[in-house]
Amino acid sequence: MSKTELLESKAHEKILSPTQLMINKFKSNKLAMAGLITFIIIVLLIIGTQLYIKFTGYPLGIKDPSVLGGKYESPNAEFWFGTDKQGRNYFIRVLAGGWLSLLVAILATVLQITIGMFVGAVAGFFGGRIDNILMRITEIVSSFPFIAIAMTISFLFIDMPEESRLFIMVFILGILRWTGLARMVRGQILSLREQEFIVAAKALGISTRHQITRHLLPNVVAYVIVSATIGFATAILAEATLAFLGLSVAEPVPTWGSLIQRVKSTSMGPRWWLWVFPGGLLVMFIMSVNLIGEGLRDAVDPKAVAGVKNKVNGWAILAKFIVSILLFFVFSVFVSILLLFVVWNVESIYFFFKKYVSKNEVNANG
C-alpha cells in the first residue's frame, strides 16, 4: 500500500468520541460484562417477582392457597428454593426480598451523591476557610462508628410504621456514607480549578455557579458514576447488615438480610436452604455490582482515552447513563410482563387440569 493510500485509509477511519472509547473499553472487560449480565438477570427476576406478587397475592406468591407446600420442604421440582415454616414458596420470598434491598440502596446512593458532590464541589472550588470547615465536618462524620450510630437511630424509631422505617434506613445509609465521595470530588476540583479553561472563565466574569455546574462538575461526573456504583454495592450490604441485626422491616415483608436473620431461630444445618439461597443471591448481586464498578473505573481511566484531544463532556456521559438505565428499566418491565403472562397461563392451565382430574376422580368414586 502506497503512502497516499495509507493516509486516505486513515482519514476515512471512524473517529471515536471519548464516550464511545469508554464504552468500548468497558465492553472489552470480560469480568465487567459478566457482572453486567448477572446484574441484569437478577434485576429482571426481582422486577418480575414483584409483578407476579401483585397479580397473585402476597405473601403466598400463588393464586390457590390449597397448593401451599408443607412446612420446611427442601428444594424440589415444585418449590425450587423449598418452603419456609409457613409453607410459603421460598423462591418467591427470596426474590421479593431483593426489591426492598434494591429500593433502599438506590435511594441511599442518590442521597450520598447529592451530599457528596455538593460538599466536595464547594470545598474544592472556594478553598480557604470554607474548605477547612467542610473537611473538618467530613472528618467528624467519617469517624462515626456506622453500625453503632445506625443501631441507635433504628432503635429510636423501631415502633414507627414500615414506610417510615424504610425512609429512616435510607437516611442512615445516605447521611453516614457520603464522605468518601466528597473527598474524591474535592480532589478533582482542586486539580481542575487551576486549569486554563477555568482561569479564562473567571477572566470573562462567568458566575461561580456557572463555573461549577458547566465547567467543573462535568469533568468529574464519570468518576462520580464509578463511586456511586461501588457505593450502591456498599449500601446493599449495609442494609443487609442492619436487617440481620433486626433493624429492618418486620414480617411478612422480606429483605435478604431479614430472611437470613430469621434463620437464627431454626436449625441452620438441616434447613440449609433458608440461608443459602438469600445469602448466595446477596453475594452474587454485590459481586456483580462491584465488577461493574471496576469495569467503569478502568473505562474512565485517562489512559483509556489517550490521544483524544476533545474535552470529555461529563453531562453527556451522565445523560447517556441515565437514559440507558431508563431503557433498561422499561425493557425489564416489558420482559417481566411477558414472563408473567406466560407463567400466569401455564399456572391457570395447571389448576384447570388439576380441578378437572379431581372432579373426574370424585365422579368415578361416586
C-alpha positions, -999 to 999 in steps of 0.1 A, spaced: 0 0 0 14 34 -10 18 62 14 -11 81 -2 -34 52 1 -24 47 37 -31 83 45 -65 81 28 -75 50 47 -66 66 80 -86 97 70 -116 75 64 -113 57 97 -141 64 122 -131 88 149 -145 77 182 -156 102 208 -143 99 244 -177 84 254 -175 57 227 -139 49 237 -151 44 273 -179 21 262 -156 1 241 -131 -2 270 -159 -14 292 -171 -40 266 -136 -54 263 -135 -61 301 -149 -97 303 -153 -96 341 -173 -64 339 -196 -77 312 -201 -109 332 -211 -87 362 -234 -67 340 -252 -98 326 -256 -112 362 -269 -78 374 -295 -77 346 -307 -113 352 -311 -107 389 -329 -73 384 -352 -89 358 -361 -117 383 -367 -92 411 -390 -70 389 -408 -100 375 -414 -113 410 -429 -80 421 -453 -81 392 -461 -117 400 -469 -110 436 -490 -80 426 -513 -102 405 -513 -134 425 -514 -122 461 -487 -115 487 -472 -132 508 -482 -166 494 -469 -160 459 -495 -183 444 -531 -179 435 -545 -210 451 -537 -214 489 -546 -251 487 -514 -258 468 -492 -244 496 -462 -266 503 -455 -284 536 -437 -268 564 -399 -266 558 -399 -286 525 -365 -289 510 -359 -277 474 -378 -299 448 -393 -297 414 -423 -278 426 -406 -254 451 -372 -247 437 -359 -230 468 -381 -251 492 -406 -236 516 -404 -218 550 -420 -225 583 -454 -214 570 -451 -235 538 -446 -204 516 -428 -206 483 -392 -196 493 -382 -188 457 -408 -161 456 -398 -149 491 -361 -146 483 -367 -127 450 -393 -105 467 -367 -97 494 -344 -82 468 -370 -55 460 -367 -36 493 -330 -41 494 -327 -26 459 -350 3 467 -332 12 499 -298 11 481 -309 32 452 -324 60 474 -294 59 498 -270 62 468 -288 92 454 -286 109 488 -249 101 491 -242 115 456 -262 147 463 -244 155 496 -210 143 485 -210 163 452 -222 194 469 -197 194 498 -168 183 476 -175 209 449 -179 238 473 -149 228 494 -127 223 463 -137 255 444 -137 280 472 -109 266 493 -96 285 524 -118 287 554 -148 271 537 -127 242 526 -113 237 562 -148 239 578 -163 214 553 -134 190 555 -135 190 593 -172 182 592 -164 154 567 -137 140 590 -161 141 620 -189 123 601 -164 97 587 -152 90 623 -187 80 634 -190 42 641 -215 33 614 -231 2 630 -234 18 664 -250 50 651 -273 31 628 -284 8 656 -291 38 679 -311 56 653 -330 25 643 -339 17 680 -353 52 685 -377 47 656 -384 10 659 -421 15 667 -427 36 636 -448 23 606 -430 2 580 -428 30 554 -413 54 579 -387 29 590 -378 24 554 -370 61 549 -351 61 583 -329 34 569 -323 54 537 -315 84 558 -290 64 579 -272 49 549 -271 82 530 -262 106 558 -232 85 570 -217 73 538 -211 104 516 -177 114 530 -155 93 505 -173 108 475 -169 143 489 -131 138 493 -129 125 457 -148 154 442 -128 179 462 -96 164 450 -107 165 414 -120 201 417 -87 212 433 -68 199 403 -92 214 377 -98 249 391 -62 259 381 -66 248 345 -66 273 317 -103 270 309 -113 278 345 -89 308 346 -104 320 313 -139 316 327 -130 337 357 -114 364 335 -146 366 314 -166 372 345 -186 340 344 -206 334 376 -194 310 402 -224 287 398 -219 286 361 -182 277 365 -190 248 389 -220 234 370 -208 239 334 -170 235 336 -160 217 368 -187 191 377 -190 177 341 -153 167 343 -159 146 375 -192 130 366 -175 99 352 -157 94 385 -189 100 404 -206 73 385 -179 49 394 -180 59 430 -218 56 430 -216 21 416 -193 10 444 -214 29 470 -245 12 457 -230 -22 465 -219 -10 499 -255 2 506 -269 -32 497 -245 -49 521 -251 -23 548 -289 -27 545 -285 -65 548 -263 -60 579 -289 -38 596 -317 -62 586 -297 -91 600 -294 -72 633 -332 -70 633 -334 -33 624 -352 -36 591 -389 -40 582 -408 -67 601 -427 -98 589 -442 -106 565 -422 -81 544 -389 -98 534 -354 -85 527 -323 -105 520 -308 -96 554 -341 -103 573 -345 -137 556 -310 -147 568 -317 -132 603 -349 -153 608 -329 -185 603 -313 -179 637 -344 -193 654 -342 -225 634 -317 -252 628 -293 -240 601 -279 -274 593 -310 -295 582 -327 -264 568 -298 -250 549 -319 -236 520 -333 -209 543 -299 -191 545 -280 -205 514 -303 -190 488 -308 -155 501 -271 -153 512 -260 -166 478 -281 -142 458 -269 -113 480 -233 -123 474 -239 -127 436 -256 -93 434 -229 -75 453 -201 -91 433 -218 -82 400 -221 -45 411 -185 -45 422 -174 -60 388 -194 -33 370 -178 -6 392 -143 -20 385 -150 -20 347 -163 16 349 -132 26 368 -109 12 341 -131 27 314 -128 63 327 -91 59 332 -74 88 313 -52 62 296 -83 47 280 -90 79 261 -53 88 254 -48 107 222 -83 122 223 -79 160 224 -116 169 229 -126 175 265 -149 148 279 -185 160 282 -194 147 316 -230 158 314 -234 139 281 -220 108 298 -244 112 327 -273 117 304 -265 86 284 -260 67 316 -294 78 329 -311 71 295 -295 36 295 -308 29 330 -343 41 320 -343 20 288 -331 -10 308 -359 -5 333 -386 -3 305 -371 -34 289 -371 -52 323 -408 -43 329 -417 -55 294 -398 -88 297 -412 -93 332 -448 -87 320 -442 -112 291 -428 -138 315 -457 -131 339 -482 -137 311 -466 -170 302 -464 -181 339 -499 -170 345 -513 -190 316 -493 -221 324 -504 -220 361 -540 -214 351 -539 -244 328 -523 -265 356 -550 -255 381 -577 -262 355 -565 -297 347 -559 -304 384 -595 -294 393 -608 -313 362 -589 -345 372 -601 -342 408 -637 -338 397 -634 -369 375 -619 -389 403 -648 -379 426 -674 -388 399 -656 -422 394 -656 -430 431 -692 -419 435 
